[in-house]
Amino acid sequence: MKKPFIHLFSCSNGKYLYDVNSDNIFKISDESYQILENGNTYNHQLKYLEEIGFLREDKVKLTEHPAGAVLSEFYENQLHGLTLQVTQNCNLRCDYCVYSGKYNMRTHSDKTMNLEMAQAGIDYLFEHSKKINTLRIGFYGGEPLLEFDLIKCCVEYIEQKSSDKNINFYITTNATLLTPSVIDFLVQNNFQITISFDGPKEIHDNQRRYADSGMGSFDTVVKRLEYLHQKYHEYYIEKVNINMVLNQGYKYKSISDFMKKEKIFREVSITSTLISNTGVKEENKVSDTFQTEYYYEYFKLLLFALGRIEKKYISPLMRTELRTLQSIRGGKHQQGVNKLPEKWHHGGPCIPGERTIFLNSDGFIYPCERVCELSSETNIGDIKEGIDIDKARNILNIEKITCSICKECWAYRYCDFCIRMAGAEKKNTEKNIKNSCKTMRSVTENLFKDYCVLKELGYDFETEYVKGFV
């Protein structure tokens, strides 16, 4: 009997099979589930699925990312954006920061970008984006507002060059330096602002402390947010995003309840991420209470999606969770019979620099700001010589490091591993990927289960989005 490339799973409302080749999920009988588990002869249900083209054995034979064919044209004429690391310094010392010394990735330094290098990066973007009408230009650190004068000079320089292009400015900041005059400038230039914030005072101050005094930054950040919320209310809602870094050693409910009751967080966009363990020297602790409270809030979100409870009962930290599920499975129900190509690549890597290329303070170019700058593997060029397409191609085809196990993995289409998994040394990349495989498959299966339960209870993933969470 052949071995179809599938994955079996079950949840409260039945048994399911995920058909890897077609990227379809089918609810099956207990008998069919048992047959597929034990390798017995197909019953009527399974024979029917096989006859109409499902339950194939096909797997990818050759690892090659399809985007490789467009790299030359992309880097020559279609760059979409640039992120400038205007400084590697910061006025805070956050426990979980990748610059903190607790990660094998980066460390704080006094390096800053000079105007000449920033202008060279901007020139490079414009020279290689001839076919793109709208560009993203971001400012990153460290804390980028330490170099506010440089940012102002860059904006002025960009405006002189951009008569035929639309420019969207971005900045990621800890908000401590968002004085009224800085805010006025960012608003006037229509910046998208991402602000790091960690929740209640006792949590935020424990994690996000000033470098010179060791004092917490909560009171300053809240004051800045209140000013921005009051003076530029519409802008605050449309252009500001609060990025919550959740420490799983605390109680989820205390963070969630605080964000829910505070006026400045009720309407603003909020994203939440867990403290990263990629490249960390010592694993971050996870509290059982955090996990329990998180899943309870997630359960309420699913009830809201089904119209069973009102929005007011939903944690603001959950605003991105359903969007993730929608983006992964939306529009895929009964999408037809397909098979995996013989030449393909798992779903993780994008074209290096597809969203924005990252120019660091030393003048080196990286695929994005999330990669390790200490690794030669992540570097794709420098501002003098430009992007090395061969280096970019190697990053794009990262699956080649682990292709023997990747091609056998049922979660092949949903794998999110890319060069950000690399450590400071090449040998760490394979280790980091393999260490994360089990978690990635578990997360994917849980998303499948949520999808199946919601769909069976009437949620329409094909056309519907949860109102108030888009």
MIMAR-734165 format. One record per residue (C-alpha): residue number from 1; residue in three letters; chain; y negated, z negated, x negated. Coordinates in steps of 0.2 Angstrom, whole numbers. Layout:
% MIMAR-734165
k NUM, r Ala, c A, y Y, z Z, x X
...
% end
This chain:
% MIMAR-734165
k 1, r Met, c A, y 0, z 0, x 0
k 2, r Lys, c A, y -17, z 4, x -7
k 3, r Lys, c A, y -30, z -9, x -10
k 4, r Pro, c A, y -46, z -5, x -1
k 5, r Phe, c A, y -63, z -10, x -9
k 6, r Ile, c A, y -68, z -24, x 3
k 7, r His, c A, y -73, z -42, x 4
k 8, r Leu, c A, y -66, z -54, x 18
k 9, r Phe, c A, y -76, z -69, x 25
k 10, r Ser, c A, y -76, z -79, x 40
k 11, r Cys, c A, y -89, z -90, x 49
k 12, r Ser, c A, y -90, z -100, x 65
k 13, r Asn, c A, y -89, z -84, x 77
k 14, r Gly, c A, y -75, z -75, x 69
k 15, r Lys, c A, y -67, z -65, x 54
k 16, r Tyr, c A, y -76, z -51, x 45
k 17, r Leu, c A, y -73, z -38, x 32
k 18, r Tyr, c A, y -87, z -30, x 21
k 19, r Asp, c A, y -83, z -12, x 17
k 20, r Val, c A, y -91, z -10, x 0
k 21, r Asn, c A, y -90, z 9, x 0
k 22, r Ser, c A, y -99, z 11, x 16
k 23, r Asp, c A, y -109, z -5, x 15
k 24, r Asn, c A, y -104, z -9, x 33
k 25, r Ile, c A, y -98, z -26, x 40
k 26, r Phe, c A, y -85, z -26, x 54
k 27, r Lys, c A, y -78, z -40, x 64
k 28, r Ile, c A, y -59, z -40, x 64
k 29, r Ser, c A, y -45, z -49, x 72
k 30, r Asp, c A, y -36, z -64, x 65
k 31, r Glu, c A, y -21, z -52, x 63
k 32, r Ser, c A, y -31, z -39, x 53
k 33, r Tyr, c A, y -38, z -52, x 42
k 34, r Gln, c A, y -21, z -59, x 38
k 35, r Ile, c A, y -14, z -42, x 34
k 36, r Leu, c A, y -28, z -38, x 22
k 37, r Glu, c A, y -26, z -55, x 14
k 38, r Asn, c A, y -7, z -52, x 12
k 39, r Gly, c A, y -6, z -34, x 9
k 40, r Asn, c A, y 5, z -30, x 23
k 41, r Thr, c A, y 6, z -13, x 33
k 42, r Tyr, c A, y -10, z -9, x 43
k 43, r Asn, c A, y -10, z -13, x 62
k 44, r His, c A, y -19, z -2, x 75
k 45, r Gln, c A, y -37, z -9, x 71
k 46, r Leu, c A, y -35, z -6, x 53
k 47, r Lys, c A, y -27, z 11, x 54
k 48, r Tyr, c A, y -41, z 17, x 65
k 49, r Leu, c A, y -54, z 11, x 53
k 50, r Glu, c A, y -45, z 20, x 39
k 51, r Glu, c A, y -43, z 36, x 50
k 52, r Ile, c A, y -62, z 37, x 52
k 53, r Gly, c A, y -66, z 35, x 34
k 54, r Phe, c A, y -67, z 17, x 30
k 55, r Leu, c A, y -56, z 5, x 19
k 56, r Arg, c A, y -58, z 17, x 4
k 57, r Glu, c A, y -52, z 12, x -13
k 58, r Asp, c A, y -66, z 21, x -22
k 59, r Lys, c A, y -76, z 12, x -36
k 60, r Val, c A, y -89, z 17, x -48
k 61, r Lys, c A, y -81, z 25, x -64
k 62, r Leu, c A, y -97, z 28, x -75
k 63, r Thr, c A, y -111, z 16, x -77
k 64, r Glu, c A, y -128, z 26, x -76
k 65, r His, c A, y -143, z 21, x -66
k 66, r Pro, c A, y -149, z 36, x -55
k 67, r Ala, c A, y -167, z 32, x -59
k 68, r Gly, c A, y -164, z 37, x -77
k 69, r Ala, c A, y -167, z 55, x -72
k 70, r Val, c A, y -186, z 52, x -68
k 71, r Leu, c A, y -191, z 40, x -83
k 72, r Ser, c A, y -200, z 53, x -93
k 73, r Glu, c A, y -211, z 59, x -78
k 74, r Phe, c A, y -213, z 41, x -72
k 75, r Tyr, c A, y -220, z 35, x -89
k 76, r Glu, c A, y -230, z 50, x -92
k 77, r Asn, c A, y -239, z 52, x -75
k 78, r Gln, c A, y -234, z 39, x -62
k 79, r Leu, c A, y -237, z 21, x -69
k 80, r His, c A, y -242, z 10, x -54
k 81, r Gly, c A, y -250, z -5, x -62
k 82, r Leu, c A, y -254, z -16, x -77
k 83, r Thr, c A, y -253, z -35, x -79
k 84, r Leu, c A, y -263, z -42, x -94
k 85, r Gln, c A, y -258, z -58, x -102
k 86, r Val, c A, y -276, z -63, x -106
k 87, r Thr, c A, y -270, z -79, x -114
k 88, r Gln, c A, y -254, z -89, x -118
k 89, r Asn, c A, y -263, z -105, x -117
k 90, r Cys, c A, y -265, z -117, x -101
k 91, r Asn, c A, y -275, z -132, x -97
k 92, r Leu, c A, y -260, z -139, x -88
k 93, r Arg, c A, y -242, z -144, x -94
k 94, r Cys, c A, y -230, z -142, x -80
k 95, r Asp, c A, y -213, z -148, x -82
k 96, r Tyr, c A, y -204, z -133, x -76
k 97, r Cys, c A, y -215, z -120, x -84
k 98, r Val, c A, y -206, z -106, x -95
k 99, r Tyr, c A, y -219, z -110, x -108
k 100, r Ser, c A, y -215, z -129, x -108
k 101, r Gly, c A, y -202, z -129, x -122
k 102, r Lys, c A, y -188, z -133, x -110
k 103, r Tyr, c A, y -183, z -114, x -110
k 104, r Asn, c A, y -177, z -102, x -123
k 105, r Met, c A, y -191, z -90, x -118
k 106, r Arg, c A, y -209, z -94, x -123
k 107, r Thr, c A, y -220, z -108, x -129
k 108, r His, c A, y -238, z -112, x -126
k 109, r Ser, c A, y -250, z -105, x -139
k 110, r Asp, c A, y -268, z -102, x -142
k 111, r Lys, c A, y -266, z -83, x -142
k 112, r Thr, c A, y -279, z -74, x -132
k 113, r Met, c A, y -281, z -56, x -128
k 114, r Asn, c A, y -297, z -48, x -135
k 115, r Leu, c A, y -307, z -36, x -125
k 116, r Glu, c A, y -303, z -21, x -136
k 117, r Met, c A, y -284, z -23, x -132
k 118, r Ala, c A, y -287, z -26, x -114
k 119, r Gln, c A, y -297, z -10, x -113
k 120, r Ala, c A, y -283, z -1, x -123
k 121, r Gly, c A, y -271, z -7, x -110
k 122, r Ile, c A, y -282, z -1, x -95
k 123, r Asp, c A, y -285, z 16, x -104
k 124, r Tyr, c A, y -266, z 18, x -106
k 125, r Leu, c A, y -263, z 14, x -87
k 126, r Phe, c A, y -276, z 27, x -82
k 127, r Glu, c A, y -269, z 40, x -94
k 128, r His, c A, y -252, z 38, x -87
k 129, r Ser, c A, y -255, z 37, x -68
k 130, r Lys, c A, y -262, z 54, x -65
k 131, r Lys, c A, y -252, z 56, x -49
k 132, r Ile, c A, y -255, z 39, x -42
k 133, r Asn, c A, y -270, z 35, x -31
k 134, r Thr, c A, y -269, z 16, x -29
k 135, r Leu, c A, y -266, z 5, x -44
k 136, r Arg, c A, y -262, z -13, x -46
k 137, r Ile, c A, y -271, z -23, x -60
k 138, r Gly, c A, y -267, z -41, x -63
k 139, r Phe, c A, y -272, z -55, x -74
k 140, r Tyr, c A, y -259, z -68, x -80
k 141, r Gly, c A, y -257, z -82, x -93
k 142, r Gly, c A, y -255, z -96, x -97
k 143, r Glu, c A, y -269, z -100, x -86
k 144, r Pro, c A, y -279, z -83, x -85
k 145, r Leu, c A, y -295, z -91, x -79
k 146, r Leu, c A, y -297, z -99, x -96
k 147, r Glu, c A, y -303, z -82, x -100
k 148, r Phe, c A, y -314, z -79, x -85
k 149, r Asp, c A, y -327, z -69, x -96
k 150, r Leu, c A, y -314, z -57, x -102
k 151, r Ile, c A, y -308, z -54, x -84
k 152, r Lys, c A, y -326, z -50, x -78
k 153, r Cys, c A, y -328, z -38, x -93
k 154, r Cys, c A, y -311, z -30, x -88
k 155, r Val, c A, y -316, z -28, x -70
k 156, r Glu, c A, y -332, z -20, x -75
k 157, r Tyr, c A, y -324, z -8, x -87
k 158, r Ile, c A, y -311, z -3, x -73
k 159, r Glu, c A, y -324, z 0, x -61
k 160, r Gln, c A, y -332, z 12, x -73
k 161, r Lys, c A, y -316, z 22, x -74
k 162, r Ser, c A, y -309, z 21, x -57
k 163, r Ser, c A, y -321, z 33, x -46
k 164, r Asp, c A, y -306, z 43, x -40
k 165, r Lys, c A, y -293, z 28, x -38
k 166, r Asn, c A, y -291, z 13, x -27
k 167, r Ile, c A, y -289, z -3, x -37
k 168, r Asn, c A, y -280, z -19, x -31
k 169, r Phe, c A, y -284, z -34, x -42
k 170, r Tyr, c A, y -272, z -48, x -43
k 171, r Ile, c A, y -272, z -65, x -52
k 172, r Thr, c A, y -260, z -80, x -53
k 173, r Thr, c A, y -268, z -96, x -56
k 174, r Asn, c A, y -266, z -115, x -55
k 175, r Ala, c A, y -282, z -116, x -46
k 176, r Thr, c A, y -290, z -130, x -56
k 177, r Leu, c A, y -303, z -118, x -63
k 178, r Leu, c A, y -307, z -110, x -46
k 179, r Thr, c A, y -326, z -116, x -46
k 180, r Pro, c A, y -337, z -109, x -32
k 181, r Ser, c A, y -344, z -96, x -44
k 182, r Val, c A, y -327, z -90, x -49
k 183, r Ile, c A, y -321, z -89, x -31
k 184, r Asp, c A, y -337, z -79, x -26
k 185, r Phe, c A, y -332, z -67, x -40
k 186, r Leu, c A, y -314, z -65, x -35
k 187, r Val, c A, y -319, z -63, x -17
k 188, r Gln, c A, y -332, z -50, x -20
k 189, r Asn, c A, y -319, z -40, x -30
k 190, r Asn, c A, y -306, z -42, x -17
k 191, r Phe, c A, y -293, z -51, x -28
k 192, r Gln, c A, y -276, z -55, x -21
k 193, r Ile, c A, y -274, z -73, x -27
k 194, r Thr, c A, y -258, z -82, x -30
k 195, r Ile, c A, y -260, z -101, x -32
k 196, r Ser, c A, y -247, z -112, x -39
k 197, r Phe, c A, y -245, z -128, x -29
k 198, r Asp, c A, y -230, z -141, x -28
k 199, r Gly, c A, y -233, z -151, x -12
k 200, r Pro, c A, y -237, z -170, x -9
k 201, r Lys, c A, y -248, z -178, x -22
k 202, r Glu, c A, y -234, z -189, x -29
k 203, r Ile, c A, y -224, z -173, x -33
k 204, r His, c A, y -238, z -161, x -38
k 205, r Asp, c A, y -245, z -174, x -50
k 206, r Asn, c A, y -229, z -178, x -57
k 207, r Gln, c A, y -225, z -160, x -61
k 208, r Arg, c A, y -242, z -152, x -64
k 209, r Arg, c A, y -253, z -162, x -76
k 210, r Tyr, c A, y -268, z -159, x -87
k 211, r Ala, c A, y -264, z -155, x -105
k 212, r Asp, c A, y -278, z -166, x -112
k 213, r Ser, c A, y -276, z -182, x -101
k 214, r Gly, c A, y -259, z -181, x -93
k 215, r Met, c A, y -267, z -184, x -76
k 216, r Gly, c A, y -261, z -175, x -61
k 217, r Ser, c A, y -271, z -160, x -54
k 218, r Phe, c A, y -268, z -162, x -36
k 219, r Asp, c A, y -285, z -168, x -31
k 220, r Thr, c A, y -294, z -154, x -40
k 221, r Val, c A, y -282, z -141, x -33
k 222, r Val, c A, y -284, z -147, x -15
k 223, r Lys, c A, y -303, z -147, x -17
k 224, r Arg, c A, y -303, z -129, x -23
k 225, r Leu, c A, y -292, z -124, x -8
k 226, r Glu, c A, y -303, z -133, x 5
k 227, r Tyr, c A, y -318, z -124, x -2
k 228, r Leu, c A, y -310, z -107, x -2
k 229, r His, c A, y -303, z -110, x 16
k 230, r Gln, c A, y -319, z -116, x 23
k 231, r Lys, c A, y -331, z -103, x 15
k 232, r Tyr, c A, y -320, z -88, x 15
k 233, r His, c A, y -308, z -92, x 30
k 234, r Glu, c A, y -303, z -74, x 34
k 235, r Tyr, c A, y -301, z -69, x 16
k 236, r Tyr, c A, y -291, z -85, x 13
k 237, r Ile, c A, y -278, z -80, x 26
k 238, r Glu, c A, y -277, z -62, x 21
k 239, r Lys, c A, y -278, z -63, x 2
k 240, r Val, c A, y -272, z -80, x -4
k 241, r Asn, c A, y -254, z -84, x -7
k 242, r Ile, c A, y -247, z -102, x -11
k 243, r Asn, c A, y -233, z -101, x -22
k 244, r Met, c A, y -222, z -117, x -20
k 245, r Val, c A, y -210, z -121, x -34
k 246, r Leu, c A, y -197, z -133, x -27
k 247, r Asn, c A, y -190, z -146, x -37
k 248, r Gln, c A, y -172, z -149, x -30
k 249, r Gly, c A, y -172, z -167, x -37
k 250, r Tyr, c A, y -185, z -172, x -23
k 251, r Lys, c A, y -183, z -173, x -4
k 252, r Tyr, c A, y -186, z -156, x 4
k 253, r Lys, c A, y -192, z -164, x 20
k 254, r Ser, c A, y -206, z -173, x 12
k 255, r Ile, c A, y -213, z -157, x 4
k 256, r Ser, c A, y -210, z -148, x 21
k 257, r Asp, c A, y -218, z -161, x 31
k 258, r Phe, c A, y -234, z -162, x 20
k 259, r Met, c A, y -236, z -143, x 20
k 260, r Lys, c A, y -234, z -143, x 39
k 261, r Lys, c A, y -247, z -156, x 43
k 262, r Glu, c A, y -261, z -150, x 31
k 263, r Lys, c A, y -274, z -139, x 39
k 264, r Ile, c A, y -276, z -128, x 23
k 265, r Phe, c A, y -258, z -123, x 23
k 266, r Arg, c A, y -255, z -119, x 42
k 267, r Glu, c A, y -261, z -100, x 41
k 268, r Val, c A, y -260, z -96, x 23
k 269, r Ser, c A, y -246, z -86, x 16
k 270, r Ile, c A, y -233, z -97, x 7
k 271, r Thr, c A, y -218, z -92, x -4
k 272, r Ser, c A, y -206, z -104, x -11
k 273, r Thr, c A, y -194, z -103, x -26
k 274, r Leu, c A, y -183, z -115, x -34
k 275, r Ile, c A, y -185, z -120, x -52
k 276, r Ser, c A, y -177, z -107, x -63
k 277, r Asn, c A, y -161, z -112, x -73
k 278, r Thr, c A, y -162, z -95, x -82
k 279, r Gly, c A, y -164, z -99, x -101
k 280, r Val, c A, y -166, z -117, x -98
k 281, r Lys, c A, y -160, z -129, x -111
k 282, r Glu, c A, y -154, z -142, x -99
k 283, r Glu, c A, y -149, z -139, x -81
k 284, r Asn, c A, y -161, z -145, x -68
k 285, r Lys, c A, y -155, z -159, x -56
k 286, r Val, c A, y -150, z -155, x -38
k 287, r Ser, c A, y -152, z -169, x -25
k 288, r Asp, c A, y -139, z -169, x -11
k 289, r Thr, c A, y -153, z -174, x 1
k 290, r Phe, c A, y -163, z -159, x -4
k 291, r Gln, c A, y -148, z -147, x 0
k 292, r Thr, c A, y -145, z -156, x 17
k 293, r Glu, c A, y -163, z -156, x 22
k 294, r Tyr, c A, y -165, z -138, x 17
k 295, r Tyr, c A, y -151, z -131, x 27
k 296, r Tyr, c A, y -157, z -141, x 42
k 297, r Glu, c A, y -174, z -132, x 41
k 298, r Tyr, c A, y -165, z -116, x 39
k 299, r Phe, c A, y -154, z -119, x 54
k 300, r Lys, c A, y -170, z -122, x 64
k 301, r Leu, c A, y -177, z -105, x 57
k 302, r Leu, c A, y -162, z -96, x 64
k 303, r Leu, c A, y -164, z -104, x 81
k 304, r Phe, c A, y -182, z -98, x 81
k 305, r Ala, c A, y -177, z -81, x 77
k 306, r Leu, c A, y -166, z -81, x 92
k 307, r Gly, c A, y -180, z -88, x 103
k 308, r Arg, c A, y -172, z -105, x 106
k 309, r Ile, c A, y -186, z -115, x 98
k 310, r Glu, c A, y -205, z -113, x 95
k 311, r Lys, c A, y -213, z -109, x 79
k 312, r Lys, c A, y -222, z -126, x 78
k 313, r Tyr, c A, y -205, z -133, x 73
k 314, r Ile, c A, y -202, z -122, x 58
k 315, r Ser, c A, y -206, z -127, x 41
k 316, r Pro, c A, y -219, z -116, x 33
k 317, r Leu, c A, y -208, z -116, x 17
k 318, r Met, c A, y -196, z -105, x 27
k 319, r Arg, c A, y -208, z -91, x 30
k 320, r Thr, c A, y -199, z -79, x 18
k 321, r Glu, c A, y -181, z -84, x 21
k 322, r Leu, c A, y -178, z -73, x 36
k 323, r Arg, c A, y -188, z -58, x 28
k 324, r Thr, c A, y -175, z -59, x 14
k 325, r Leu, c A, y -161, z -57, x 27
k 326, r Gln, c A, y -170, z -43, x 36
k 327, r Ser, c A, y -173, z -34, x 20
k 328, r Ile, c A, y -155, z -35, x 14
k 329, r Arg, c A, y -146, z -30, x 30
k 330, r Gly, c A, y -160, z -23, x 42
k 331, r Gly, c A, y -156, z -6, x 48
k 332, r Lys, c A, y -138, z -6, x 40
k 333, r His, c A, y -128, z -8, x 56
k 334, r Gln, c A, y -115, z 6, x 58
k 335, r Gln, c A, y -124, z 17, x 46
k 336, r Gly, c A, y -110, z 28, x 44
k 337, r Val, c A, y -95, z 32, x 32
k 338, r Asn, c A, y -100, z 33, x 14
k 339, r Lys, c A, y -92, z 30, x -3
k 340, r Leu, c A, y -99, z 24, x -19
k 341, r Pro, c A, y -103, z 38, x -31
k 342, r Glu, c A, y -93, z 40, x -47
k 343, r Lys, c A, y -108, z 38, x -57
k 344, r Trp, c A, y -119, z 23, x -52
k 345, r His, c A, y -127, z 6, x -56
k 346, r His, c A, y -127, z -11, x -47
k 347, r Gly, c A, y -143, z -15, x -37
k 348, r Gly, c A, y -152, z -27, x -49
k 349, r Pro, c A, y -164, z -17, x -61
k 350, r Cys, c A, y -179, z -7, x -56
k 351, r Ile, c A, y -187, z 5, x -67
k 352, r Pro, c A, y -194, z -6, x -81
k 353, r Gly, c A, y -213, z -8, x -77
k 354, r Glu, c A, y -211, z 1, x -59
k 355, r Arg, c A, y -222, z -12, x -51
k 356, r Thr, c A, y -233, z -16, x -66
k 357, r Ile, c A, y -231, z -15, x -85
k 358, r Phe, c A, y -234, z -31, x -93
k 359, r Leu, c A, y -245, z -31, x -109
k 360, r Asn, c A, y -245, z -48, x -118
k 361, r Ser, c A, y -258, z -55, x -130
k 362, r Asp, c A, y -250, z -48, x -145
k 363, r Gly, c A, y -251, z -30, x -138
k 364, r Phe, c A, y -232, z -28, x -134
k 365, r Ile, c A, y -227, z -20, x -118
k 366, r Tyr, c A, y -213, z -27, x -107
k 367, r Pro, c A, y -206, z -22, x -90
k 368, r Cys, c A, y -214, z -37, x -81
k 369, r Glu, c A, y -220, z -54, x -84
k 370, r Arg, c A, y -204, z -63, x -79
k 371, r Val, c A, y -194, z -57, x -95
k 372, r Cys, c A, y -192, z -67, x -111
k 373, r Glu, c A, y -205, z -61, x -124
k 374, r Leu, c A, y -195, z -68, x -138
k 375, r Ser, c A, y -181, z -56, x -136
k 376, r Ser, c A, y -182, z -39, x -144
k 377, r Glu, c A, y -171, z -32, x -130
k 378, r Thr, c A, y -185, z -35, x -117
k 379, r Asn, c A, y -198, z -26, x -127
k 380, r Ile, c A, y -201, z -8, x -122
k 381, r Gly, c A, y -216, z -3, x -133
k 382, r Asp, c A, y -233, z -8, x -139
k 383, r Ile, c A, y -251, z -2, x -135
k 384, r Lys, c A, y -252, z 9, x -150
k 385, r Glu, c A, y -236, z 19, x -149
k 386, r Gly, c A, y -234, z 17, x -130
k 387, r Ile, c A, y -218, z 15, x -120
k 388, r Asp, c A, y -201, z 19, x -129
k 389, r Ile, c A, y -191, z 28, x -116
k 390, r Asp, c A, y -175, z 25, x -125
k 391, r Lys, c A, y -178, z 6, x -124
k 392, r Ala, c A, y -183, z 7, x -106
k 393, r Arg, c A, y -167, z 17, x -102
k 394, r Asn, c A, y -156, z 3, x -110
k 395, r Ile, c A, y -165, z -10, x -99
k 396, r Leu, c A, y -162, z 1, x -84
k 397, r Asn, c A, y -144, z 2, x -88
k 398, r Ile, c A, y -141, z -16, x -91
k 399, r Glu, c A, y -124, z -15, x -81
k 400, r Lys, c A, y -117, z -7, x -97
k 401, r Ile, c A, y -116, z -25, x -105
k 402, r Thr, c A, y -104, z -31, x -91
k 403, r Cys, c A, y -98, z -15, x -83
k 404, r Ser, c A, y -80, z -19, x -84
k 405, r Ile, c A, y -82, z -34, x -72
k 406, r Cys, c A, y -97, z -26, x -62
k 407, r Lys, c A, y -87, z -11, x -56
k 408, r Glu, c A, y -74, z -23, x -48
k 409, r Cys, c A, y -86, z -34, x -39
k 410, r Trp, c A, y -88, z -33, x -20
k 411, r Ala, c A, y -106, z -38, x -21
k 412, r Tyr, c A, y -110, z -23, x -32
k 413, r Arg, c A, y -123, z -16, x -21
k 414, r Tyr, c A, y -132, z -33, x -19
k 415, r Cys, c A, y -132, z -39, x -37
k 416, r Asp, c A, y -150, z -43, x -42
k 417, r Phe, c A, y -147, z -46, x -61
k 418, r Cys, c A, y -159, z -37, x -73
k 419, r Ile, c A, y -166, z -39, x -90
k 420, r Arg, c A, y -175, z -56, x -84
k 421, r Met, c A, y -158, z -63, x -87
k 422, r Ala, c A, y -159, z -60, x -106
k 423, r Gly, c A, y -161, z -75, x -117
k 424, r Ala, c A, y -170, z -75, x -134
k 425, r Glu, c A, y -154, z -67, x -142
k 426, r Lys, c A, y -144, z -52, x -137
k 427, r Lys, c A, y -128, z -61, x -135
k 428, r Asn, c A, y -136, z -73, x -122
k 429, r Thr, c A, y -138, z -59, x -110
k 430, r Glu, c A, y -120, z -56, x -106
k 431, r Lys, c A, y -117, z -75, x -106
k 432, r Asn, c A, y -132, z -78, x -93
k 433, r Ile, c A, y -126, z -64, x -82
k 434, r Lys, c A, y -108, z -70, x -81
k 435, r Asn, c A, y -114, z -88, x -78
k 436, r Ser, c A, y -124, z -83, x -63
k 437, r Cys, c A, y -111, z -71, x -55
k 438, r Lys, c A, y -102, z -84, x -45
k 439, r Thr, c A, y -119, z -90, x -37
k 440, r Met, c A, y -125, z -73, x -34
k 441, r Arg, c A, y -109, z -69, x -24
k 442, r Ser, c A, y -110, z -85, x -15
k 443, r Val, c A, y -128, z -82, x -10
k 444, r Thr, c A, y -124, z -64, x -4
k 445, r Glu, c A, y -109, z -70, x 6
k 446, r Asn, c A, y -119, z -83, x 15
k 447, r Leu, c A, y -132, z -70, x 19
k 448, r Phe, c A, y -119, z -60, x 27
k 449, r Lys, c A, y -113, z -74, x 37
k 450, r Asp, c A, y -130, z -78, x 44
k 451, r Tyr, c A, y -132, z -59, x 48
k 452, r Cys, c A, y -116, z -59, x 58
k 453, r Val, c A, y -120, z -75, x 68
k 454, r Leu, c A, y -138, z -69, x 72
k 455, r Lys, c A, y -132, z -52, x 76
k 456, r Glu, c A, y -118, z -58, x 88
k 457, r Leu, c A, y -131, z -70, x 97
k 458, r Gly, c A, y -142, z -55, x 100
k 459, r Tyr, c A, y -154, z -53, x 86
k 460, r Asp, c A, y -159, z -35, x 83
k 461, r Phe, c A, y -159, z -32, x 64
k 462, r Glu, c A, y -162, z -13, x 67
k 463, r Thr, c A, y -179, z -14, x 75
k 464, r Glu, c A, y -185, z -32, x 76
k 465, r Tyr, c A, y -195, z -43, x 65
k 466, r Val, c A, y -198, z -62, x 68
k 467, r Lys, c A, y -215, z -63, x 75
k 468, r Gly, c A, y -226, z -74, x 65
k 469, r Phe, c A, y -215, z -72, x 49
k 470, r Val, c A, y -219, z -55, x 44
% end
